[in-house]
Amino acid sequence: MTLQVLVAGAGPVGLTMAAELARFGVTVRIIEKAAQRTDKSKALVLWPRTLELLDQSGPVDAFTSAGQPVKAAVIHSGNSVVARIDLTIIDSPFPYGLMLPQSDTERILEERLSGHGVAVEREIELLRFSDDDKDVTTVLRHSDGREETVRSDWLIGCDGAHSTIRHGLGLEFEGDTVQGDFVLADVHLAGMVTPQTELSIFWHREGVLVLFPIAPGRYRVVADLGVASAPQPGTPTLDEIQSILDQRGPGNIVASDPIWLAGFRINERKVHDYRLGKVFLVGDAAHIHSPAGGQGMNTGMQDAFNLGWKLALVCRGECPPHTLLDSYNIERTAVGAHVLSNAGRLTAIGTMRNPAAQALRNALGHFLFGLAPIRRAAAENLTEVSIGYSHSPLNGPAASGLGGPKPGERIPPLADGKRATDGSMPRFVLYSDTPDDLDRLFDIFGDLLEPVARPALAPGGIWLARPDGYVAAVARSGDPGPLVDYLAGLKPHAT
């Protein structure tokens, strides 16, 4: 059988990418240089938008039952609370951040992939590749030194910040390394008085301290140490972590039983193009940024969800390549730039050391987060439910004067409900209360549409949603013509 897609890299992003393609019937291989999954907590949080997308592609219970829900992010300064961002106010079936060590996320994703009949091929290194516009030829090296040449229709680089595929494409990783040292500790903490369901941020004159709950009694500790004084960051000791907790925390917290201690520096980098020819970059291969906000892994996984349904429709011959695949770079580079900017801004705010600037930050933060619209915007931004594609080339017509979401905007899954499809092919979804309109659309495009329509999202309209839950186009009831034209543009051979 001809290999349609080769995925390089089996971290959370690569596993998500391969699982999405496999569930849509695409023939896929996924290779990984490492001999086994990570045993570190690493990327720690799954935000609601990622959970929503995971829930569309299979039961999400394995994730939610293994993780720790966090329902608020609280910023402290001394004995006062600067801001409390309540995550439960968002419009999502998952109104919380799910704290789950990356080791568990990878385990669950690999089990999901295995359920689609695909196994990760480990201890295989991608050496080089070439793209001749017809297919991609890739040379792999196995652990015994044997080299294998693989031909595939498409190659996807999910191979991390040091991506071999990015280097092979000759793409510049534009950006900088922030010249400041940070420490990270996955430890047990005794004496915590804040609830296990809260993420605690402490703004201190000596720097920021963040405590992420992982499991009862277990936390991720992150703190900045100021301007770097050595060529490489050092690994902190437990005593050094305890000293930071004593100085910046609320007091009487005792750290013990370290699981992982590390020092790191922040890189803020991004490529301009996520696709060249038949080769794609996804996740850290395309963008890396400050861990502030915990957006990195989620952004990469959402890259994979975005590309997955588009590439699957192309591989299945339902849509021509240029119509869908050109939109991947446009949509996701805009999101990547936004995440990069926000994460950098959060890092700069948290790590400022000028006393006057700190005082202004605290006062302004207390004032702004006292406003309900600001708190809601912060919650929606942090949880990523505000992500949309307002400038996407896939956005179709939008009838004026109707309520409800517009093209490029997310449809909240609380209104969306569970999909009725068997998941064997990506399908667009109709929302309408007018049967005659639906009959015409189903007659022409039944192979692209989920067979069960949803109730209209507002009176008088017909909504067409993409397989990833964003609005594609909106028409008036009684006039489905604009939607016929839109779908015909995706599937030019329709009549």
N, C-alpha and C positions, 0 to 999 in steps of 0.2 A: 504494500500500500504506500502511495506517495506521501511523504511527510509534508504536512502543510505548514506547521509552525515549530520552530526550535526555540525554546526558552532557556536562556542562560542565567542561572542564579536561582536558588531555592530558599531564599528568605521569605518573609511574609508576602512581599510584593510578587515575587516569582511564583510562589505557590498559588496566590490569588489569581494571577494571570493564567496559569496552566489550568486551574480548576474551572475558571469561566469558559475557556475554550473547549475543554473536554466535555463539559456538561452540554455544550451546544453541538457536539458531534464532530468537532474539529480534531484531526489527527495531530497529536502534539507530543513532543519529547521535552523533558525538563532535566537539565544537567546541573551539577553542583560540584565545585572543586573540593569543598570540605567533606570530610569523611562522615560527619554526623551533624545533626541539628545543634544549634547553640544551646548551651546549658545556662546562659545568663538571662537576667531579666530584661536588659537592654530597653527597647521601645516598650513602653509600659501601658499605654492607654489606647482603648478603642473608643472613638467618639461616636455619638448617635448616628451621624450620617453614614459612617462606615458600617455600623451595626444594621442600619436599614438596608444597605446594599447587600450585606452578607445574608440578611434574612430573605431577600428576594431570590437568592441563588441556592438556598437550602436551609434547613432548620438551624436557627441560631442558638438553640438551647445549650449546645456543647460549650459555647463561649460564655454565655451569661451565667451558667451554673458553676463555671470554674473561676469567674472573676469577682472582683469587689466593686460594687457600684459606688460612685462618688457623686453626690447630689449637689455639692456646692464648692466653690472656690472662694476662700476667705483670705483677704490681705490684712495683715497686722502691722502695726508700727508701735513698738513699745507695748503698753497695756491697752491701746485703743485699736478698734477695728476700722480700717480705712474703707474697706468695701467688702460686701458679701454678694457674690454672683450666684444666684439660685438657678441651677440647671433644670429644675423640674418644671419651669415655666415654658419650656420650649414645646412646640407642637410636634411630638414624635412619640412612637410607642416605646422609645428607649430614652427617657428624659434624665440621663445621667452619663457620666464618663465611666467606662468599664475598665478598672485597673486589672490588667492581666499580663503577667510576664511574657516577654516575647517567646521564650522557650515553650510556653503553653500555646500561644497563638500559632506558632509554627507546627506544633504537634497536631492541633485540631485541623488546621488547614491541610496538612499532609494526609490526615485521615479522610478528609473530604475529597481530596484529589484521588486517593486510592479507591474511594467508592465509585469514581468514574472510570476505573480501570487503568489509571496511569500511576506509575511509581517514579519517585525521584531517582535518577541515575547519579550516584555519588562518586567522588574521587575521579572526576572527569574535568579536565581543564580545556577551555576554549583557547586555542593558540592563535588562529587567524581566520579570516573570512573574506569573501569577495562577493560582490553583488553585480550581476550582469544584466539586470533589469528583467530577466526571465525568472531566475531563482537565485538563491544564495547558497554558495558553497562554503562550508565551514570545516575546518580541520580541528579535531579533538584529540587530546592525549589522555589515555587511560592510566590508571595507577601502575600498571605493569610496563609502562613506556610505549605501549602500542598506540599508533596513530590511526585515527578513523576519519574518513572524509564523508561528510553528510551534506546532502542537497535538500533544501527545503524551500517552500514558496516564500516564507517570511522568517526573519530572525528578530527576536525580541531580547534586548539587553536589560535584565533585572539584576545585573552583577555588581551593584553597589557603587560607592563613592570612587573607587579606584577602577572603574569599569574598563575592561579590555575592549569591549565593543565601542565605547565612547572614544577611546584612544584610536581604535582602528578606523573610525569614521573621521578622525582628525578634527573633532569639535572642541572648541575652547571651553573650558569650565570657568566661566567668567565670575569674578567675585574676589573675596578676600578671606583671610584667616584673622579672626579677632584676637588681638594680642593680649589675652587675659587668660589666667588659669582658673579652671573649675575643678571641683572634686565631686565624686559620686560615691555613695555608699548604699548598698542593699543590706540593711541591718535590722535587728530587733530593737524596738524602743519600749522601755518601761516608763511609766509616769505621764503618758500623754493624757491630756484632759480634753482635747478636742475630739469630736466624734470620728469614728472610723470612716464615716461617709463624707468627710470633708477633706479637701486638698488645702493645706495651710501654707501661706506665703508670708514670710517675715521680712519687711523692709527695715534694715538696720544700718546704722551709720558706717559700719565696716563692710557692708555688702548684703546680698540677698541670701536667704535660706528658704528652701522649699522642701516640704515634707509630703510625699505621696504615699497614701496607704496602699499596701499591696495585699495583705491578708491580716487577720487578727494578730496584732503585735508586731507585724513586719512592715517596714517602711523603706521607701527610696528617699535618701537625703541628697540634695544637690545644693551646692554653695559656690559662690565665686570668691577667688582669692586676690583679685586685683591684677595689675599689669604683670605679665609673665617676666620672670627673672632668670629663667634657664632655657636652653634650647628646646627641651621637651618637658611636658608636664610630668610630675612625679606621681607615684601611687601613694595616697594618704594612708596613715595608720589609723587604727581605731581611736587612739588617744587624740589625734588631731581632729577627727570627726567629733569626738566628745567635747573638745574645747570649743569648736564652732557652735555646737548645740547649746553649751553653757552661755556663750557670749550673746548669741543672736536669738535663741529660742525663748519660750515662755518660762523656762526654769524647771528644775527637778526632773529632767528627762535623762534617762540613762541608756546608752547604746551598748549592745552586746551581740555576740554570735554573728559576726559579719559573714555574709554570703558572697559579696562582691565589693571590692574597693577599687576605684580607678580615678585617675586624673585625666582631664581632657581639655582641649581647646575647641572653640567654635569656628567652623567653616561656614561661610555663606556664599554659595556658588550655584550657578545654573547655566545650562547650555541654552543657546538661542533656539535651536531646532531639536525637537524630540523625535523627528523622523527624517531619514534620508533614504529615498528609494524604497527598498523592501526591508529596511532595517529600522526598528523602533527602539527608543530608550524609555524606560519606565522606572519611576521611583528614584532612589539615590543615584542611579546612573545619570539621571537628568538634572537633579536638584538636591542640594543639601543645605541645611540652615540651622539656626539656633534651636536647641530643644525646648526653648520657652514656648509654652502652649501645647507641647506634645503633639505637634502636627505632622512630623516627618513621615512616620510609617503610614499614617492615615492618608496623607496626600498621595503617597506612592500606591497604596491599595486602591484608592479612587482613580488614579491614573489607569490601573489595570481594569477596573470595572468599566471605565469610559471606553477604552480601546477594545475590550473583550467582545461586546455585542456587535460593534462595527466590523471588526475583523472576521467574526463568525459569519455574518451575513455575506461578506465578500467571499470567504472560503467556501460557503455553501452555494455560491453562484446566484444568490438572490439579488444582489446589488453590485454595481460596478465599483471598482476600487476608489476612483477619485471622489465620488460623491460623498462617501462617508469618511474615508481615511484621512483626507486633507483636514478634516475638522479636528482630529485628535490633537495635533500640534497647536492649533489656534486656541482651542478650549483650555487645554491643560497648561500651556505656557502662561496663560493669563492667571490661572489659579496659582501656579507655582510662584509667579512674581508677587502675587498678593500675599501668599503665605510667607515668603522670604522677607518681604517688607514688614509685615506684622510681627514676625518672630524677632527680627532685629530690633524693632522698636521696643518690644517688651523687654528684651535683654538690656537695652540701653537704659530704660526707665528703672529697672530693678537694680542695676549695678552702679548707678551714679553715686559718687562719693563726696561731691561738693555739699557742705552742710546747708547752704542757702538753697541750692537746687533741690535737695532732699526735702526741706521744709515746704517749698512751693509744691513739689510733687505730692506730698502727703495731703496738703490742704486742698489742692485742686482735685485730687483723687476722691477725697471725702465728699467734696461738693458734687462732682459729676456723678458719682455712683449713688448719690442720694436721689437722683432722678430716675424714675421707673423706665423711661424709654432708653436711657443709657444702659441700665442694668440688663434690659431685654436684648439690646443690640450686642452687648458683650457676651451674653449667654449664647446667642445664636451664632456669633462669630467663633467662639471657643469650641462649640459643639459641631461646627461646620454645616449646620443646616441652612446657613445663609448662602452657601456656595451655589452659584448659578452660572449660566452661560448667556448673558444678555447680548453679547456680540458674536454669537456663534453663526457660522454660515449655514448651519442646519435649522436655524429659526425660520419658520414659515410665516404666513400671513396671520394677522391677529385682528379679528373683527372689533371695531371700536364700540365703546359704550357698554361693554359687558364687564361684570365683575369676574372674580376668580383669577388664577395665575395666568401670566403672560408667557409667550414663547421664551424658553431659556430658564424659566423658573421651576423650582422643585415643587412637585405635588406632595404634600404631607401624607405619609403612608397611613395616618389615622383616617384620612378621607379615602385613600387609595384602596385599602383592603388587600387581602391576599390575592395573588394572581391565580387564575384558573388554569393556565397553561401547564402542560406537562414539563415545560422547561427544555424541550428538545431543540427549540429554535428561538432566537430573540424575536419578540413580537411587540408591535406597537399596540397601544391600548386606547380605546374610544370611551369618552365620557359624554353621554347624551341621554335625553329623555324622549327623543323623537324616533320611533321605530323605522319610519320610512327612510330617514337619513342613514340610519345604520344599515338597512338592507342594501342600499345602493353601494355603500363602501365595502361591505362584506362580500357582495357579489363580485366586485372588481379586484379587491386586494385581500381576499380571505387568507391567503398564505402568509401575509405580513402582519395580520391583525390577530390579537387574542380573541378567541371566539365569543367571549362573554364581555359585554360592554358594562361600564360603570355608570352610576347616576351622574347627571350633569353637575359640574362644579359650581355653577351659578345659573340662574334662570336664563333661558333663551339662547344657550350656546352649545356648541359641540367642541370638545377638546380632544386633540390627538396627542398622546404622550409617547415619548421615546421608551425603549425597553429599560432604560436606567432611571425612569421616573421623573424626567424633566419634560415640560410642555414643548411640543414640536410646532403646533399650529392651532389656531382657534378660528372657528367659523360660526355663523349664525344658524340657529335652528331653521330648517327648511331650505338651507342653501349650502349643501356639503361640497359644492364645486371647488372651493379653494383647497379643501382637504384632498379631493380627487387629484387636483393638479400637483399638490405637494407630494403625495405618494407616487404619482406617476414619474415625478422627477427623480425619486430614489430608485425607481424600478422602471426604467424607460421602455422595456419591452411590454409593459402592461397595456391593455387596450380597453 
